[in-house]
Amino acid sequence: MENTGDPIHLRETRNFGDQGPYFTLSHCWGQSHPFRLTKDTVSTLKAGIPITQLPKTFQDAILVAQYFQVKYLWIDSL
């Protein structure tokens, strides 16, 4: 699997309706919190960011979802 190069975008579930299947990623954070949704990051995430700016675990989960042609991924920190 390889990255398509397309940016990823945050989608809010409020008023989202039934958009089809999605995958989920939940993981143990440990001592660090490398990337998460905050008031400071929400507008950037909605506008779209390159997958390469995300932690490797997130990148891998996105690539797996793309491989299975699942359009949406819910990540517990986002």
PyMOL Python script that loads the backbone (N, CA, C, O; Angstrom):
from pymol import cmd

cmd.read_pdbstr("""\
ATOM      1  N   MET A   1       0.851  -1.181   0.000  1.00  0.00           N
ATOM      2  CA  MET A   1       0.000   0.000   0.000  1.00  0.00           C
ATOM      3  C   MET A   1       0.885   1.228   0.000  1.00  0.00           C
ATOM      4  O   MET A   1       1.921   1.263   0.663  1.00  0.00           O
ATOM      5  N   GLU A   2       0.470   2.229  -0.744  1.00  0.00           N
ATOM      6  CA  GLU A   2       1.217   3.472  -0.711  1.00  0.00           C
ATOM      7  C   GLU A   2       0.268   4.644  -0.629  1.00  0.00           C
ATOM      8  O   GLU A   2      -0.896   4.544  -1.017  1.00  0.00           O
ATOM      9  N   ASN A   3       0.765   5.745  -0.125  1.00  0.00           N
ATOM     10  CA  ASN A   3       0.003   6.964   0.071  1.00  0.00           C
ATOM     11  C   ASN A   3      -0.414   7.554  -1.272  1.00  0.00           C
ATOM     12  O   ASN A   3       0.388   7.638  -2.203  1.00  0.00           O
ATOM     13  N   THR A   4      -1.669   7.958  -1.357  1.00  0.00           N
ATOM     14  CA  THR A   4      -2.157   8.576  -2.587  1.00  0.00           C
ATOM     15  C   THR A   4      -1.666  10.008  -2.744  1.00  0.00           C
ATOM     16  O   THR A   4      -1.743  10.571  -3.836  1.00  0.00           O
ATOM     17  N   GLY A   5      -1.163  10.602  -1.671  1.00  0.00           N
ATOM     18  CA  GLY A   5      -0.692  11.977  -1.727  1.00  0.00           C
ATOM     19  C   GLY A   5      -1.787  12.998  -1.492  1.00  0.00           C
ATOM     20  O   GLY A   5      -1.496  14.182  -1.322  1.00  0.00           O
ATOM     21  N   ASP A   6      -3.035  12.567  -1.478  1.00  0.00           N
ATOM     22  CA  ASP A   6      -4.142  13.483  -1.236  1.00  0.00           C
ATOM     23  C   ASP A   6      -4.173  13.884   0.235  1.00  0.00           C
ATOM     24  O   ASP A   6      -3.900  13.061   1.109  1.00  0.00           O
ATOM     25  N   PRO A   7      -4.507  15.151   0.514  1.00  0.00           N
ATOM     26  CA  PRO A   7      -4.624  15.545   1.917  1.00  0.00           C
ATOM     27  C   PRO A   7      -5.837  14.875   2.560  1.00  0.00           C
ATOM     28  O   PRO A   7      -6.790  14.496   1.880  1.00  0.00           O
ATOM     29  N   ILE A   8      -5.780  14.741   3.865  1.00  0.00           N
ATOM     30  CA  ILE A   8      -6.926  14.215   4.602  1.00  0.00           C
ATOM     31  C   ILE A   8      -7.622  15.397   5.277  1.00  0.00           C
ATOM     32  O   ILE A   8      -6.996  16.417   5.566  1.00  0.00           O
ATOM     33  N   HIS A   9      -8.927  15.246   5.524  1.00  0.00           N
ATOM     34  CA  HIS A   9      -9.740  16.325   6.081  1.00  0.00           C
ATOM     35  C   HIS A   9     -10.538  15.817   7.267  1.00  0.00           C
ATOM     36  O   HIS A   9     -11.056  14.700   7.254  1.00  0.00           O
ATOM     37  N   LEU A  10     -10.630  16.646   8.285  1.00  0.00           N
ATOM     38  CA  LEU A  10     -11.490  16.360   9.419  1.00  0.00           C
ATOM     39  C   LEU A  10     -12.936  16.564   9.000  1.00  0.00           C
ATOM     40  O   LEU A  10     -13.276  17.585   8.401  1.00  0.00           O
ATOM     41  N   ARG A  11     -13.778  15.605   9.310  1.00  0.00           N
ATOM     42  CA  ARG A  11     -15.221  15.732   9.074  1.00  0.00           C
ATOM     43  C   ARG A  11     -15.922  15.582  10.413  1.00  0.00           C
ATOM     44  O   ARG A  11     -15.691  14.607  11.127  1.00  0.00           O
ATOM     45  N   GLU A  12     -16.764  16.523  10.756  1.00  0.00           N
ATOM     46  CA  GLU A  12     -17.526  16.439  11.993  1.00  0.00           C
ATOM     47  C   GLU A  12     -18.737  15.532  11.788  1.00  0.00           C
ATOM     48  O   GLU A  12     -19.377  15.566  10.737  1.00  0.00           O
ATOM     49  N   THR A  13     -19.042  14.726  12.796  1.00  0.00           N
ATOM     50  CA  THR A  13     -20.165  13.796  12.671  1.00  0.00           C
ATOM     51  C   THR A  13     -21.513  14.481  12.829  1.00  0.00           C
ATOM     52  O   THR A  13     -22.536  13.949  12.398  1.00  0.00           O
ATOM     53  N   ARG A  14     -21.521  15.639  13.435  1.00  0.00           N
ATOM     54  CA  ARG A  14     -22.768  16.388  13.592  1.00  0.00           C
ATOM     55  C   ARG A  14     -23.286  16.749  12.194  1.00  0.00           C
ATOM     56  O   ARG A  14     -22.538  17.287  11.379  1.00  0.00           O
ATOM     57  N   ASN A  15     -24.543  16.460  11.918  1.00  0.00           N
ATOM     58  CA  ASN A  15     -25.164  16.705  10.608  1.00  0.00           C
ATOM     59  C   ASN A  15     -24.492  15.934   9.469  1.00  0.00           C
ATOM     60  O   ASN A  15     -24.558  16.344   8.310  1.00  0.00           O
ATOM     61  N   PHE A  16     -23.862  14.841   9.800  1.00  0.00           N
ATOM     62  CA  PHE A  16     -23.116  14.071   8.814  1.00  0.00           C
ATOM     63  C   PHE A  16     -23.990  13.048   8.103  1.00  0.00           C
ATOM     64  O   PHE A  16     -23.760  12.728   6.937  1.00  0.00           O
ATOM     65  N   GLY A  17     -25.000  12.534   8.814  1.00  0.00           N
ATOM     66  CA  GLY A  17     -25.875  11.544   8.206  1.00  0.00           C
ATOM     67  C   GLY A  17     -25.175  10.202   8.029  1.00  0.00           C
ATOM     68  O   GLY A  17     -24.118   9.959   8.611  1.00  0.00           O
ATOM     69  N   ASP A  18     -25.771   9.346   7.227  1.00  0.00           N
ATOM     70  CA  ASP A  18     -25.219   8.024   6.970  1.00  0.00           C
ATOM     71  C   ASP A  18     -24.315   8.104   5.745  1.00  0.00           C
ATOM     72  O   ASP A  18     -24.796   8.139   4.612  1.00  0.00           O
ATOM     73  N   GLN A  19     -23.025   8.132   5.972  1.00  0.00           N
ATOM     74  CA  GLN A  19     -22.060   8.266   4.887  1.00  0.00           C
ATOM     75  C   GLN A  19     -21.378   6.941   4.545  1.00  0.00           C
ATOM     76  O   GLN A  19     -20.391   6.924   3.810  1.00  0.00           O
ATOM     77  N   GLY A  20     -21.892   5.849   5.067  1.00  0.00           N
ATOM     78  CA  GLY A  20     -21.310   4.560   4.744  1.00  0.00           C
ATOM     79  C   GLY A  20     -20.418   4.032   5.849  1.00  0.00           C
ATOM     80  O   GLY A  20     -20.367   4.600   6.940  1.00  0.00           O
ATOM     81  N   PRO A  21     -19.714   2.943   5.566  1.00  0.00           N
ATOM     82  CA  PRO A  21     -18.879   2.307   6.596  1.00  0.00           C
ATOM     83  C   PRO A  21     -17.652   3.150   6.938  1.00  0.00           C
ATOM     84  O   PRO A  21     -17.210   3.989   6.153  1.00  0.00           O
ATOM     85  N   TYR A  22     -17.118   2.900   8.132  1.00  0.00           N
ATOM     86  CA  TYR A  22     -15.892   3.568   8.553  1.00  0.00           C
ATOM     87  C   TYR A  22     -15.088   2.613   9.431  1.00  0.00           C
ATOM     88  O   TYR A  22     -15.639   1.689  10.029  1.00  0.00           O
ATOM     89  N   PHE A  23     -13.785   2.848   9.501  1.00  0.00           N
ATOM     90  CA  PHE A  23     -12.896   2.115  10.392  1.00  0.00           C
ATOM     91  C   PHE A  23     -12.641   2.987  11.613  1.00  0.00           C
ATOM     92  O   PHE A  23     -12.857   4.198  11.579  1.00  0.00           O
ATOM     93  N   THR A  24     -12.179   2.361  12.691  1.00  0.00           N
ATOM     94  CA  THR A  24     -11.826   3.109  13.896  1.00  0.00           C
ATOM     95  C   THR A  24     -10.402   2.776  14.325  1.00  0.00           C
ATOM     96  O   THR A  24      -9.910   1.671  14.093  1.00  0.00           O
ATOM     97  N   LEU A  25      -9.758   3.741  14.948  1.00  0.00           N
ATOM     98  CA  LEU A  25      -8.436   3.538  15.524  1.00  0.00           C
ATOM     99  C   LEU A  25      -8.460   4.067  16.943  1.00  0.00           C
ATOM    100  O   LEU A  25      -8.714   5.248  17.180  1.00  0.00           O
ATOM    101  N   SER A  26      -8.193   3.179  17.877  1.00  0.00           N
ATOM    102  CA  SER A  26      -8.059   3.549  19.275  1.00  0.00           C
ATOM    103  C   SER A  26      -6.762   2.930  19.758  1.00  0.00           C
ATOM    104  O   SER A  26      -6.464   1.777  19.444  1.00  0.00           O
ATOM    105  N   HIS A  27      -6.007   3.674  20.502  1.00  0.00           N
ATOM    106  CA  HIS A  27      -4.698   3.178  20.900  1.00  0.00           C
ATOM    107  C   HIS A  27      -4.290   3.733  22.245  1.00  0.00           C
ATOM    108  O   HIS A  27      -4.888   4.692  22.732  1.00  0.00           O
ATOM    109  N   CYS A  28      -3.290   3.146  22.841  1.00  0.00           N
ATOM    110  CA  CYS A  28      -2.749   3.595  24.120  1.00  0.00           C
ATOM    111  C   CYS A  28      -1.773   4.733  23.871  1.00  0.00           C
ATOM    112  O   CYS A  28      -0.818   4.582  23.110  1.00  0.00           O
ATOM    113  N   TRP A  29      -2.005   5.851  24.499  1.00  0.00           N
ATOM    114  CA  TRP A  29      -1.169   7.026  24.272  1.00  0.00           C
ATOM    115  C   TRP A  29       0.162   6.966  24.998  1.00  0.00           C
ATOM    116  O   TRP A  29       1.160   7.484  24.497  1.00  0.00           O
ATOM    117  N   GLY A  30       0.198   6.347  26.160  1.00  0.00           N
ATOM    118  CA  GLY A  30       1.431   6.383  26.944  1.00  0.00           C
ATOM    119  C   GLY A  30       1.663   7.793  27.473  1.00  0.00           C
ATOM    120  O   GLY A  30       0.718   8.489  27.846  1.00  0.00           O
ATOM    121  N   GLN A  31       2.913   8.203  27.504  1.00  0.00           N
ATOM    122  CA  GLN A  31       3.259   9.509  28.069  1.00  0.00           C
ATOM    123  C   GLN A  31       3.134  10.667  27.075  1.00  0.00           C
ATOM    124  O   GLN A  31       3.045  11.822  27.491  1.00  0.00           O
ATOM    125  N   SER A  32       3.124  10.380  25.776  1.00  0.00           N
ATOM    126  CA  SER A  32       3.094  11.476  24.803  1.00  0.00           C
ATOM    127  C   SER A  32       1.760  11.532  24.069  1.00  0.00           C
ATOM    128  O   SER A  32       1.047  10.534  23.957  1.00  0.00           O
ATOM    129  N   HIS A  33       1.447  12.708  23.579  1.00  0.00           N
ATOM    130  CA  HIS A  33       0.247  12.948  22.781  1.00  0.00           C
ATOM    131  C   HIS A  33       0.691  13.692  21.525  1.00  0.00           C
ATOM    132  O   HIS A  33       0.593  14.918  21.459  1.00  0.00           O
ATOM    133  N   PRO A  34       1.182  12.949  20.526  1.00  0.00           N
ATOM    134  CA  PRO A  34       1.838  13.589  19.384  1.00  0.00           C
ATOM    135  C   PRO A  34       0.937  14.441  18.490  1.00  0.00           C
ATOM    136  O   PRO A  34       1.402  15.420  17.907  1.00  0.00           O
ATOM    137  N   PHE A  35      -0.314  14.094  18.375  1.00  0.00           N
ATOM    138  CA  PHE A  35      -1.190  14.833  17.477  1.00  0.00           C
ATOM    139  C   PHE A  35      -2.625  14.620  17.918  1.00  0.00           C
ATOM    140  O   PHE A  35      -3.068  13.481  18.066  1.00  0.00           O
ATOM    141  N   ARG A  36      -3.345  15.689  18.124  1.00  0.00           N
ATOM    142  CA  ARG A  36      -4.743  15.548  18.534  1.00  0.00           C
ATOM    143  C   ARG A  36      -5.545  16.779  18.135  1.00  0.00           C
ATOM    144  O   ARG A  36      -4.992  17.832  17.818  1.00  0.00           O
ATOM    145  N   LEU A  37      -6.844  16.619  18.160  1.00  0.00           N
ATOM    146  CA  LEU A  37      -7.751  17.707  17.827  1.00  0.00           C
ATOM    147  C   LEU A  37      -7.856  18.661  19.012  1.00  0.00           C
ATOM    148  O   LEU A  37      -8.182  18.252  20.126  1.00  0.00           O
ATOM    149  N   THR A  38      -7.579  19.918  18.760  1.00  0.00           N
ATOM    150  CA  THR A  38      -7.723  20.965  19.774  1.00  0.00           C
ATOM    151  C   THR A  38      -8.344  22.189  19.096  1.00  0.00           C
ATOM    152  O   THR A  38      -8.531  22.208  17.880  1.00  0.00           O
ATOM    153  N   LYS A  39      -8.653  23.185  19.881  1.00  0.00           N
ATOM    154  CA  LYS A  39      -9.156  24.434  19.305  1.00  0.00           C
ATOM    155  C   LYS A  39      -8.147  25.026  18.327  1.00  0.00           C
ATOM    156  O   LYS A  39      -8.528  25.668  17.348  1.00  0.00           O
ATOM    157  N   ASP A  40      -6.866  24.809  18.592  1.00  0.00           N
ATOM    158  CA  ASP A  40      -5.814  25.364  17.738  1.00  0.00           C
ATOM    159  C   ASP A  40      -5.623  24.589  16.431  1.00  0.00           C
ATOM    160  O   ASP A  40      -5.139  25.155  15.450  1.00  0.00           O
ATOM    161  N   THR A  41      -5.995  23.297  16.400  1.00  0.00           N
ATOM    162  CA  THR A  41      -5.753  22.478  15.202  1.00  0.00           C
ATOM    163  C   THR A  41      -6.994  22.226  14.362  1.00  0.00           C
ATOM    164  O   THR A  41      -6.874  21.734  13.240  1.00  0.00           O
ATOM    165  N   VAL A  42      -8.168  22.543  14.858  1.00  0.00           N
ATOM    166  CA  VAL A  42      -9.409  22.185  14.161  1.00  0.00           C
ATOM    167  C   VAL A  42      -9.505  22.808  12.763  1.00  0.00           C
ATOM    168  O   VAL A  42      -9.867  22.113  11.814  1.00  0.00           O
ATOM    169  N   SER A  43      -9.195  24.082  12.615  1.00  0.00           N
ATOM    170  CA  SER A  43      -9.341  24.702  11.289  1.00  0.00           C
ATOM    171  C   SER A  43      -8.332  24.133  10.294  1.00  0.00           C
ATOM    172  O   SER A  43      -8.649  23.964   9.117  1.00  0.00           O
ATOM    173  N   THR A  44      -7.134  23.840  10.756  1.00  0.00           N
ATOM    174  CA  THR A  44      -6.125  23.233   9.887  1.00  0.00           C
ATOM    175  C   THR A  44      -6.569  21.848   9.435  1.00  0.00           C
ATOM    176  O   THR A  44      -6.430  21.498   8.263  1.00  0.00           O
ATOM    177  N   LEU A  45      -7.102  21.062  10.364  1.00  0.00           N
ATOM    178  CA  LEU A  45      -7.547  19.714  10.027  1.00  0.00           C
ATOM    179  C   LEU A  45      -8.752  19.727   9.082  1.00  0.00           C
ATOM    180  O   LEU A  45      -8.856  18.872   8.203  1.00  0.00           O
ATOM    181  N   LYS A  46      -9.649  20.674   9.253  1.00  0.00           N
ATOM    182  CA  LYS A  46     -10.790  20.782   8.346  1.00  0.00           C
ATOM    183  C   LYS A  46     -10.358  21.193   6.944  1.00  0.00           C
ATOM    184  O   LYS A  46     -10.924  20.730   5.954  1.00  0.00           O
ATOM    185  N   ALA A  47      -9.355  22.065   6.862  1.00  0.00           N
ATOM    186  CA  ALA A  47      -8.865  22.527   5.559  1.00  0.00           C
ATOM    187  C   ALA A  47      -8.133  21.413   4.816  1.00  0.00           C
ATOM    188  O   ALA A  47      -8.125  21.381   3.586  1.00  0.00           O
ATOM    189  N   GLY A  48      -7.525  20.511   5.558  1.00  0.00           N
ATOM    190  CA  GLY A  48      -6.814  19.381   4.960  1.00  0.00           C
ATOM    191  C   GLY A  48      -5.318  19.470   5.180  1.00  0.00           C
ATOM    192  O   GLY A  48      -4.711  20.528   5.018  1.00  0.00           O
ATOM    193  N   ILE A  49      -4.733  18.345   5.551  1.00  0.00           N
ATOM    194  CA  ILE A  49      -3.290  18.283   5.755  1.00  0.00           C
ATOM    195  C   ILE A  49      -2.742  17.043   5.062  1.00  0.00           C
ATOM    196  O   ILE A  49      -3.454  16.052   4.898  1.00  0.00           O
ATOM    197  N   PRO A  50      -1.491  17.097   4.661  1.00  0.00           N
ATOM    198  CA  PRO A  50      -0.875  15.910   4.050  1.00  0.00           C
ATOM    199  C   PRO A  50      -0.788  14.781   5.065  1.00  0.00           C
ATOM    200  O   PRO A  50      -0.520  15.018   6.243  1.00  0.00           O
ATOM    201  N   ILE A  51      -1.011  13.577   4.618  1.00  0.00           N
ATOM    202  CA  ILE A  51      -0.937  12.404   5.493  1.00  0.00           C
ATOM    203  C   ILE A  51       0.429  12.318   6.170  1.00  0.00           C
ATOM    204  O   ILE A  51       0.533  11.807   7.284  1.00  0.00           O
ATOM    205  N   THR A  52       1.470  12.811   5.512  1.00  0.00           N
ATOM    206  CA  THR A  52       2.825  12.725   6.061  1.00  0.00           C
ATOM    207  C   THR A  52       3.024  13.564   7.309  1.00  0.00           C
ATOM    208  O   THR A  52       4.020  13.384   8.010  1.00  0.00           O
ATOM    209  N   GLN A  53       2.102  14.482   7.612  1.00  0.00           N
ATOM    210  CA  GLN A  53       2.204  15.285   8.829  1.00  0.00           C
ATOM    211  C   GLN A  53       1.621  14.575  10.040  1.00  0.00           C
ATOM    212  O   GLN A  53       1.729  15.070  11.161  1.00  0.00           O
ATOM    213  N   LEU A  54       1.006  13.423   9.824  1.00  0.00           N
ATOM    214  CA  LEU A  54       0.406  12.659  10.910  1.00  0.00           C
ATOM    215  C   LEU A  54       1.390  11.633  11.450  1.00  0.00           C
ATOM    216  O   LEU A  54       2.328  11.243  10.754  1.00  0.00           O
ATOM    217  N   PRO A  55       1.181  11.190  12.700  1.00  0.00           N
ATOM    218  CA  PRO A  55       2.012  10.115  13.242  1.00  0.00           C
ATOM    219  C   PRO A  55       1.914   8.857  12.370  1.00  0.00           C
ATOM    220  O   PRO A  55       0.905   8.640  11.699  1.00  0.00           O
ATOM    221  N   LYS A  56       2.945   8.046  12.384  1.00  0.00           N
ATOM    222  CA  LYS A  56       3.023   6.844  11.550  1.00  0.00           C
ATOM    223  C   LYS A  56       1.840   5.906  11.790  1.00  0.00           C
ATOM    224  O   LYS A  56       1.339   5.314  10.834  1.00  0.00           O
ATOM    225  N   THR A  57       1.387   5.753  13.004  1.00  0.00           N
ATOM    226  CA  THR A  57       0.238   4.892  13.296  1.00  0.00           C
ATOM    227  C   THR A  57      -1.010   5.380  12.563  1.00  0.00           C
ATOM    228  O   THR A  57      -1.761   4.576  12.011  1.00  0.00           O
ATOM    229  N   PHE A  58      -1.233   6.697  12.557  1.00  0.00           N
ATOM    230  CA  PHE A  58      -2.369   7.272  11.848  1.00  0.00           C
ATOM    231  C   PHE A  58      -2.221   7.046  10.346  1.00  0.00           C
ATOM    232  O   PHE A  58      -3.180   6.675   9.669  1.00  0.00           O
ATOM    233  N   GLN A  59      -1.014   7.272   9.833  1.00  0.00           N
ATOM    234  CA  GLN A  59      -0.762   7.061   8.407  1.00  0.00           C
ATOM    235  C   GLN A  59      -1.079   5.626   8.010  1.00  0.00           C
ATOM    236  O   GLN A  59      -1.729   5.385   6.993  1.00  0.00           O
ATOM    237  N   ASP A  60      -0.620   4.682   8.810  1.00  0.00           N
ATOM    238  CA  ASP A  60      -0.873   3.265   8.512  1.00  0.00           C
ATOM    239  C   ASP A  60      -2.370   2.954   8.528  1.00  0.00           C
ATOM    240  O   ASP A  60      -2.860   2.229   7.662  1.00  0.00           O
ATOM    241  N   ALA A  61      -3.093   3.495   9.500  1.00  0.00           N
ATOM    242  CA  ALA A  61      -4.534   3.255   9.581  1.00  0.00           C
ATOM    243  C   ALA A  61      -5.250   3.837   8.355  1.00  0.00           C
ATOM    244  O   ALA A  61      -6.178   3.220   7.832  1.00  0.00           O
ATOM    245  N   ILE A  62      -4.831   5.001   7.904  1.00  0.00           N
ATOM    246  CA  ILE A  62      -5.420   5.619   6.712  1.00  0.00           C
ATOM    247  C   ILE A  62      -5.157   4.754   5.488  1.00  0.00           C
ATOM    248  O   ILE A  62      -6.053   4.542   4.670  1.00  0.00           O
ATOM    249  N   LEU A  63      -3.944   4.261   5.363  1.00  0.00           N
ATOM    250  CA  LEU A  63      -3.599   3.417   4.213  1.00  0.00           C
ATOM    251  C   LEU A  63      -4.384   2.106   4.215  1.00  0.00           C
ATOM    252  O   LEU A  63      -4.786   1.626   3.155  1.00  0.00           O
ATOM    253  N   VAL A  64      -4.605   1.527   5.388  1.00  0.00           N
ATOM    254  CA  VAL A  64      -5.411   0.306   5.478  1.00  0.00           C
ATOM    255  C   VAL A  64      -6.856   0.602   5.057  1.00  0.00           C
ATOM    256  O   VAL A  64      -7.457  -0.164   4.304  1.00  0.00           O
ATOM    257  N   ALA A  65      -7.406   1.715   5.547  1.00  0.00           N
ATOM    258  CA  ALA A  65      -8.767   2.098   5.155  1.00  0.00           C
ATOM    259  C   ALA A  65      -8.855   2.295   3.642  1.00  0.00           C
ATOM    260  O   ALA A  65      -9.809   1.843   3.009  1.00  0.00           O
ATOM    261  N   GLN A  66      -7.861   2.968   3.064  1.00  0.00           N
ATOM    262  CA  GLN A  66      -7.841   3.173   1.613  1.00  0.00           C
ATOM    263  C   GLN A  66      -7.753   1.837   0.873  1.00  0.00           C
ATOM    264  O   GLN A  66      -8.415   1.643  -0.147  1.00  0.00           O
ATOM    265  N   TYR A  67      -6.955   0.940   1.378  1.00  0.00           N
ATOM    266  CA  TYR A  67      -6.803  -0.370   0.745  1.00  0.00           C
ATOM    267  C   TYR A  67      -8.148  -1.095   0.660  1.00  0.00           C
ATOM    268  O   TYR A  67      -8.462  -1.721  -0.352  1.00  0.00           O
ATOM    269  N   PHE A  68      -8.935  -1.003   1.732  1.00  0.00           N
ATOM    270  CA  PHE A  68     -10.247  -1.646   1.770  1.00  0.00           C
ATOM    271  C   PHE A  68     -11.350  -0.753   1.203  1.00  0.00           C
ATOM    272  O   PHE A  68     -12.531  -1.089   1.293  1.00  0.00           O
ATOM    273  N   GLN A  69     -10.971   0.369   0.626  1.00  0.00           N
ATOM    274  CA  GLN A  69     -11.886   1.322   0.007  1.00  0.00           C
ATOM    275  C   GLN A  69     -12.941   1.842   0.986  1.00  0.00           C
ATOM    276  O   GLN A  69     -14.097   2.065   0.623  1.00  0.00           O
ATOM    277  N   VAL A  70     -12.511   2.028   2.230  1.00  0.00           N
ATOM    278  CA  VAL A  70     -13.352   2.628   3.256  1.00  0.00           C
ATOM    279  C   VAL A  70     -12.974   4.101   3.320  1.00  0.00           C
ATOM    280  O   VAL A  70     -11.819   4.453   3.558  1.00  0.00           O
ATOM    281  N   LYS A  71     -13.959   4.941   3.104  1.00  0.00           N
ATOM    282  CA  LYS A  71     -13.712   6.373   2.934  1.00  0.00           C
ATOM    283  C   LYS A  71     -13.447   7.121   4.240  1.00  0.00           C
ATOM    284  O   LYS A  71     -12.812   8.175   4.225  1.00  0.00           O
ATOM    285  N   TYR A  72     -13.921   6.595   5.361  1.00  0.00           N
ATOM    286  CA  TYR A  72     -13.830   7.329   6.614  1.00  0.00           C
ATOM    287  C   TYR A  72     -13.120   6.519   7.688  1.00  0.00           C
ATOM    288  O   TYR A  72     -13.239   5.295   7.755  1.00  0.00           O
ATOM    289  N   LEU A  73     -12.371   7.241   8.535  1.00  0.00           N
ATOM    290  CA  LEU A  73     -11.632   6.656   9.644  1.00  0.00           C
ATOM    291  C   LEU A  73     -11.863   7.514  10.867  1.00  0.00           C
ATOM    292  O   LEU A  73     -11.627   8.721  10.842  1.00  0.00           O
ATOM    293  N   TRP A  74     -12.326   6.893  11.938  1.00  0.00           N
ATOM    294  CA  TRP A  74     -12.506   7.600  13.208  1.00  0.00           C
ATOM    295  C   TRP A  74     -11.292   7.297  14.069  1.00  0.00           C
ATOM    296  O   TRP A  74     -10.988   6.132  14.326  1.00  0.00           O
ATOM    297  N   ILE A  75     -10.593   8.339  14.517  1.00  0.00           N
ATOM    298  CA  ILE A  75      -9.430   8.192  15.396  1.00  0.00           C
ATOM    299  C   ILE A  75      -9.784   8.852  16.720  1.00  0.00           C
ATOM    300  O   ILE A  75     -10.202  10.009  16.752  1.00  0.00           O
ATOM    301  N   ASP A  76      -9.613   8.104  17.825  1.00  0.00           N
ATOM    302  CA  ASP A  76     -10.101   8.595  19.110  1.00  0.00           C
ATOM    303  C   ASP A  76      -9.535   9.949  19.549  1.00  0.00           C
ATOM    304  O   ASP A  76     -10.200  10.666  20.296  1.00  0.00           O
ATOM    305  N   SER A  77      -8.351  10.312  19.115  1.00  0.00           N
ATOM    306  CA  SER A  77      -7.805  11.610  19.504  1.00  0.00           C
ATOM    307  C   SER A  77      -8.250  12.732  18.590  1.00  0.00           C
ATOM    308  O   SER A  77      -8.049  13.907  18.899  1.00  0.00           O
ATOM    309  N   LEU A  78      -8.850  12.379  17.472  1.00  0.00           N
ATOM    310  CA  LEU A  78      -9.342  13.379  16.538  1.00  0.00           C
ATOM    311  C   LEU A  78     -10.844  13.391  16.550  1.00  0.00           C
ATOM    312  O   LEU A  78     -11.461  14.171  15.825  1.00  0.00           O
TER     313      LEU A  78
END
""", "prot")
cmd.dss("prot")
cmd.show_as("cartoon", "prot")
cmd.util.cbc("prot")
cmd.orient("prot")
